[in-house]
Amino acid sequence: IKELLPKLTPKCGQSVVITIDGPAGSGKTTLAKELAQADGNSYTVHMDDLYEGWAQTLTPKLTEKLLKLLAEVRDENLIRFTPFNWVENKMAAEMEHPAPRFLILEGVGSAQSAIREFVSLSLWIEVLPDRGLERVIARDGAGVAQFMPAFLLLQDAHFEKEASKKSADYRLSGLGTV
């Protein structure tokens, strides 16, 4: 994948947009970090920052936020969004950054059909459901366990509706160890 980066053509202004989607706990964030290190001119937007708590995750509002974010990258060469603060359970201050060469959108819901025209490379990472859940709880703590069953149902319905896995340019396995 790293060897592909220099060959990718920008489809969002001057930015190459890369999506990394797949089930919770599959290794999306880990891969995003690796890709970001491959080129110093990158920025990663995590879907967790665009959700609005557990009640507002894979909703039409997420799609609106992604479309707005990418339109601003394309038209203004600027990344601007208001992240969610999970500790305080409220929106944080708006963030603004110059658009990078590589914009990585990482997380469940990042490869939606509504934004595919902006995307130069779409990656899907697969994991067995039990292993993914185990990783999420190990990473985020036991407190998230109560929210995960509902989120996993939403996630599966979202993936089915959006054909996220089928539309990916590459499908990877996240079945290895953490």
C-alpha positions as CSV (number, residue, x, y, z in Angstrom):
1,I,0.0,0.0,0.0
2,K,2.8,2.4,0.9
3,E,4.3,1.9,-2.6
4,L,1.0,3.1,-4.1
5,L,1.0,6.4,-2.4
6,P,3.2,8.4,-4.8
7,K,1.2,7.0,-7.7
8,L,-2.2,8.2,-6.4
9,T,-4.0,11.1,-8.2
10,P,-5.7,13.7,-6.1
11,K,-9.5,13.8,-6.5
12,C,-10.2,16.4,-3.8
13,G,-8.5,19.6,-4.8
14,Q,-4.8,19.0,-4.3
15,S,-5.3,16.3,-1.7
16,V,-5.3,12.5,-2.1
17,V,-8.1,11.1,0.1
18,I,-7.6,7.6,1.5
19,T,-10.4,5.9,3.4
20,I,-9.8,3.1,5.8
21,D,-13.0,1.3,6.8
22,G,-14.0,-1.9,8.4
23,P,-15.5,-3.3,11.6
24,A,-14.7,-1.9,15.0
25,G,-11.4,-3.3,16.3
26,S,-10.0,-4.4,12.9
27,G,-6.9,-2.3,12.9
28,K,-7.9,0.8,11.0
29,T,-6.2,3.3,13.3
30,T,-3.0,1.3,13.3
31,L,-2.9,1.3,9.5
32,A,-3.7,5.0,9.4
33,K,-0.7,5.7,11.6
34,E,1.5,3.6,9.4
35,L,0.4,5.3,6.3
36,A,0.7,8.8,7.9
37,Q,4.3,8.0,8.8
38,A,5.0,7.0,5.2
39,D,4.6,10.6,4.1
40,G,5.2,13.7,6.3
41,N,2.5,15.6,4.5
42,S,-0.6,13.8,5.8
43,Y,-3.5,14.4,8.2
44,T,-5.8,11.8,9.7
45,V,-9.5,12.4,10.5
46,H,-10.9,9.7,12.8
47,M,-14.6,9.0,12.5
48,D,-14.7,8.9,16.3
49,D,-14.1,12.7,16.1
50,L,-17.0,13.2,13.8
51,Y,-19.5,11.1,15.7
52,E,-21.5,12.9,18.4
53,G,-21.3,10.4,21.1
54,W,-22.9,7.0,21.1
55,A,-26.3,8.3,20.1
56,Q,-25.1,10.0,16.9
57,T,-22.6,7.7,15.1
58,L,-23.6,6.3,11.7
59,T,-26.3,8.8,10.8
60,P,-27.0,11.1,7.9
61,K,-25.3,13.9,10.0
62,L,-22.0,12.0,9.7
63,T,-22.4,11.9,5.9
64,E,-23.1,15.7,5.9
65,K,-20.0,16.3,8.0
66,L,-17.9,14.3,5.6
67,L,-19.2,16.0,2.5
68,K,-18.7,19.4,4.1
69,L,-15.2,18.5,5.2
70,L,-14.2,17.3,1.7
71,A,-15.8,20.2,-0.1
72,E,-13.7,22.6,2.1
73,V,-10.6,20.6,1.3
74,R,-11.4,20.7,-2.4
75,D,-12.5,24.4,-2.5
76,E,-10.5,26.1,0.2
77,N,-7.5,23.7,0.7
78,L,-8.5,23.6,4.3
79,I,-9.5,20.9,6.8
80,R,-12.1,22.2,9.2
81,F,-14.3,20.2,11.7
82,T,-15.6,20.2,15.2
83,P,-14.4,17.0,17.0
84,F,-16.4,15.3,19.7
85,N,-14.8,15.1,23.2
86,W,-15.7,11.6,24.5
87,V,-14.4,12.3,28.0
88,E,-16.7,15.4,28.5
89,N,-19.4,14.0,26.2
90,K,-19.7,17.2,24.2
91,M,-18.4,18.9,21.1
92,A,-14.9,20.4,21.4
93,A,-13.5,23.5,19.8
94,E,-13.4,23.7,16.0
95,M,-10.2,22.5,14.4
96,E,-8.6,23.9,11.3
97,H,-5.6,22.7,9.4
98,P,-4.2,23.3,5.9
99,A,-5.1,20.5,3.6
100,P,-2.3,18.0,3.3
101,R,-1.1,16.0,0.3
102,F,-2.6,12.9,1.9
103,L,-5.9,13.1,3.9
104,I,-6.7,9.8,5.6
105,L,-10.3,9.2,6.7
106,E,-10.2,6.4,9.2
107,G,-12.9,4.6,11.0
108,V,-16.3,2.9,10.7
109,G,-18.3,4.9,8.2
110,S,-15.3,6.5,6.4
111,A,-15.9,4.9,3.0
112,Q,-19.5,6.0,2.4
113,S,-20.9,6.0,-1.1
114,A,-21.7,9.7,-0.8
115,I,-18.0,10.7,-0.7
116,R,-16.5,8.2,-3.2
117,E,-16.0,10.8,-5.9
118,F,-13.4,12.5,-3.6
119,V,-11.5,9.3,-2.7
120,S,-8.3,8.2,-4.5
121,L,-7.8,4.9,-2.5
122,S,-10.3,3.0,-0.4
123,L,-9.1,0.3,2.0
124,W,-11.2,-2.3,3.9
125,I,-9.9,-4.2,6.9
126,E,-11.7,-7.3,8.0
127,V,-11.7,-8.9,11.5
128,L,-13.7,-11.7,13.2
129,P,-16.5,-10.0,15.3
130,D,-15.4,-11.5,18.6
131,R,-11.8,-10.5,18.0
132,G,-12.8,-7.0,17.0
133,L,-14.9,-6.5,20.1
134,E,-12.2,-7.9,22.3
135,R,-9.7,-5.3,20.8
136,V,-12.2,-2.4,21.3
137,I,-12.7,-3.2,24.9
138,A,-8.9,-3.7,25.5
139,R,-8.2,-0.4,23.8
140,D,-11.1,1.8,25.1
141,G,-11.9,0.1,28.5
142,A,-14.7,-1.9,29.9
143,G,-17.0,1.2,29.9
144,V,-17.6,0.9,26.2
145,A,-18.9,-2.7,26.4
146,Q,-22.4,-1.6,27.2
147,F,-22.6,0.5,24.0
148,M,-21.0,-2.0,21.6
149,P,-23.9,-4.4,20.9
150,A,-26.0,-1.5,19.5
151,F,-23.1,0.0,17.7
152,L,-22.1,-3.3,16.1
153,L,-25.7,-3.7,14.8
154,L,-25.6,-0.2,13.3
155,Q,-22.2,-0.9,11.9
156,D,-23.3,-4.0,10.1
157,A,-26.4,-2.3,8.7
158,H,-24.3,0.6,7.5
159,F,-21.8,-1.6,5.8
160,E,-24.6,-3.5,4.0
161,K,-26.3,-0.3,2.9
162,E,-23.1,1.4,1.7
163,A,-21.4,-1.7,0.2
164,S,-18.3,-0.5,1.9
165,K,-16.4,-3.8,1.6
166,K,-17.4,-4.5,-2.0
167,S,-16.4,-1.0,-3.1
168,A,-12.9,-1.0,-1.5
169,D,-9.9,-0.9,-3.8
170,Y,-8.0,-3.3,-1.4
171,R,-9.3,-5.7,1.3
172,L,-6.9,-6.4,4.1
173,S,-7.0,-8.8,7.0
174,G,-6.8,-7.5,10.5
175,L,-6.8,-10.9,12.0
176,G,-3.3,-10.8,13.4
177,T,-2.4,-9.9,16.9
178,V,-2.7,-6.3,18.3
